[in-house]
Amino acid sequence: MILTEILKNEEERRIHESRQAFISDLRTNQIEYERRAVKAREEGREEGLIEAAKKFIAGGMDTKTVCEMLGISESDLT
């Protein structure tokens, strides 16, 4: 097997291990990036709902009704 031959040679083994570590790091970084992107979208969505709620309330709508319609709590508005 090619991998068996590579692992017999010390330098080739180190190169192989370095490549594997690099690939693993790339995967880990990608997962972390995606996790942060999802969190940022959720935070942005929440901020948008709060701003919309404040505008509706400033326009005369009932706070409780606005919060129920947008799925946020009144405490989010403070």
Secondary structure, DSSP 4 states (H G I P E B T S, - for coil): -HHHHHHHSHHHHHHHHHHHHHHHHHHHHHHHHHHHHHHHHHHHHHHHHHHHHHHHHHTT--HHHHHHHHT--GGGG-
